[in-house]
Amino acid sequence: MSDIHIYDKAAWHFDGDYPDDLDESIAYTHAGFYLGWLILQRLVSDEFVSDFASEITRFRDRAISAPALFQAIDGVLSDNMLNDEGNRFSSEYFDFENGDYLSDYESLLADQLQSLYHAEDSWENFDIISRRLDERLKQWRRRSRHRWWKLGSR
């Protein structure tokens, strides 16, 4: 059995540079937005959808926000929650060391704020970051097809 790769966990953010003036629920926002977008793009596993069908339905109906959904599932984003394409994309884009997600998130939602944690959990912000994520996925798919085509033409 293989090890589970954890992309992000809200609890990781409570230590270190997490602002003292913010409620801990805010730590669910950045990864929650990402998870919500993954769900809408159908980049999550069938098992994850089955296990959290009620919460996902409430999110899709906008009865709860993406961060509230992330909090309801214990604030962990791991590879077993995603399908193959979701993992391939996330391993490049959501990687905190080499990926672009945090820089995109900060530039779009937290540029004038004290920290990325100060970005508001709102549907407006979710829609803003989702548009960028749509662009990034489209670019990634083009690059991936190009890499595959180059390998296949050898």
C-alpha positions in Angstrom: 0.0 0.0 0.0 1.4 3.4 -0.9 1.7 6.4 1.3 -0.8 9.2 1.1 0.6 12.5 -0.1 -0.9 15.5 1.8 -0.9 18.6 -0.3 -2.1 20.9 2.6 -3.6 20.6 6.0 -5.2 23.6 7.7 -3.6 22.6 11.1 -0.1 23.2 9.6 -0.9 26.9 9.3 -1.7 27.4 13.0 1.9 27.3 13.9 4.5 29.7 12.5 3.4 32.9 10.9 -0.4 32.5 11.4 -1.7 35.9 12.5 -2.8 36.0 16.1 -5.7 38.4 15.3 -7.5 35.9 13.0 -9.8 33.1 13.9 -8.5 29.6 13.1 -11.3 29.1 10.6 -9.5 31.5 8.2 -6.8 28.9 7.8 -9.2 26.8 5.7 -9.7 29.5 3.0 -6.8 29.2 0.5 -6.9 25.4 0.3 -10.7 25.4 0.6 -10.9 27.5 -2.5 -8.6 25.1 -4.3 -10.6 22.1 -3.2 -13.9 23.7 -4.2 -12.5 24.4 -7.7 -11.2 20.8 -8.0 -14.7 19.6 -7.2 -16.3 21.8 -9.8 -13.8 20.7 -12.4 -14.4 17.0 -11.6 -10.8 16.5 -10.6 -11.6 14.6 -7.4 -11.9 10.9 -7.0 -15.2 9.1 -7.2 -14.6 7.7 -3.7 -14.2 11.3 -2.3 -17.4 12.4 -4.0 -19.2 9.4 -2.6 -17.9 9.9 0.9 -18.8 13.5 1.1 -21.8 13.7 -1.2 -23.9 15.7 1.2 -21.3 18.3 1.8 -20.4 18.6 -1.9 -24.0 19.1 -2.8 -24.3 21.9 -0.3 -21.2 23.5 -1.7 -22.3 23.1 -5.3 -25.6 24.7 -4.3 -23.6 27.5 -2.6 -25.3 26.7 0.7 -21.8 26.4 2.2 -18.5 28.0 1.0 -15.5 26.0 -0.2 -13.6 26.8 3.0 -16.6 25.7 5.1 -16.6 22.4 3.0 -12.8 22.0 3.6 -13.3 22.5 7.3 -16.2 20.0 7.4 -13.9 17.3 5.9 -11.2 18.1 8.6 -9.1 20.5 6.6 -6.9 18.0 4.7 -6.2 18.0 1.0 -4.5 14.7 0.0 -3.8 12.7 -3.2 -6.4 10.0 -2.4 -9.1 12.7 -2.7 -8.2 13.5 -6.3 -8.4 11.6 -9.6 -5.3 11.0 -11.7 -5.5 14.3 -13.7 -6.2 16.2 -10.5 -3.1 14.8 -8.9 -0.9 15.4 -11.9 -2.0 19.0 -12.1 -1.9 19.6 -8.3 1.6 18.1 -7.9 2.9 20.8 -10.2 0.6 23.8 -9.5 -0.3 23.4 -5.8 3.2 22.5 -4.7 4.2 25.1 -2.1 7.9 25.0 -3.1 7.7 25.2 -6.9 4.0 25.7 -7.8 2.2 28.9 -8.6 -1.0 28.6 -6.6 0.1 30.6 -3.6 1.6 33.4 -5.7 -1.6 33.5 -7.8 -3.7 33.5 -4.7 -1.8 36.3 -3.0 -1.6 38.5 -6.1 -5.4 38.1 -6.8 -6.8 38.1 -3.3 -4.3 39.3 -0.8 -2.1 41.8 -2.6 -3.0 44.8 -0.4 -3.7 42.8 2.7 -1.4 42.0 5.7 -1.1 38.3 4.7 -2.7 35.7 2.5 -4.6 34.6 5.5 -6.5 38.0 5.5 -8.2 37.1 2.2 -11.9 36.9 2.8 -14.0 33.8 2.4 -16.5 35.1 -0.1 -18.1 33.8 -3.3 -16.6 36.8 -5.1 -13.1 35.8 -4.1 -13.8 32.1 -4.9 -15.0 33.2 -8.4 -11.9 35.3 -8.9 -9.4 32.6 -8.0 -11.5 30.0 -9.9 -11.0 32.0 -13.1 -7.3 32.0 -12.7 -7.4 28.3 -11.9 -9.3 27.6 -15.1 -6.6 29.4 -17.0 -3.8 27.5 -15.3 -5.5 24.2 -15.9 -6.0 25.0 -19.6 -2.3 26.0 -19.9 -1.2 22.9 -18.1 -3.3 20.7 -20.3 -1.8 22.2 -23.4 1.7 21.7 -22.1 0.9 18.1 -21.1 -0.5 17.3 -24.5 2.6 18.9 -26.1 4.9 16.8 -23.9 3.0 13.7 -24.8 3.0 14.5 -28.5 6.8 15.1 -28.4 7.4 11.8 -26.7 5.1 9.9 -29.1 6.8 11.3 -32.1 10.2 9.9 -31.3 
